[in-house]
Each structure stands twice: as structure tokens, then as C-alpha cells.
């Protein structure tokens, strides 16, 4: 699963060295924590979260095929006032 996730993200992000995928198993669920460079986060999230949702859905489907529960987490932290809307 981690290889598939890395391949997907490699094709979306330019700064390949800044990609980090951490795997943790808890209560029968595999959690994959994906972090990238801060200036690349928007590419991974996509418009209205569509890319992130698609990545999560694909990984859940692949996990279900293997009989596993899979969650992909993007632990991006934004402070209040950050983001595109605040720059207008």
C-alpha cells in the first residue's frame, strides 16, 4: 500500500525529497500520514479537496481488497488567517 501511495504522490509533487509517509497500525486500521513541503500542499489537496478525497478513496478500496482498513491522513496545519482567501 505504501508503494502505491508513494507512486501517486510522486506524480503530483515536484519536490520528491520532501515527501514523507509514516505508517502506523492502531485497532486493526492502517494509518498512513502523508506530509509534503508546505508550498506543495495545495497540489496534494486539490480544488475543494478533490485530489485528497480521490487518494483516500483509492487507498481504502485497495485496502478493502486486501481485507484491511486503511486511512490516509494529511496532517497539514493552517493558522487562522492563512490561505488563499485571506490574501485577497
Secondary structure, DSSP 4 states (H G I P E B T S, - for coil): -HHHHHHHHHHH-S-GGG-EEEEEEETTEEEEEEE--GGGHHHHH-GGGHHHHHHHHHHHHHHHHTT-EEEEE------TT-SSGGG-
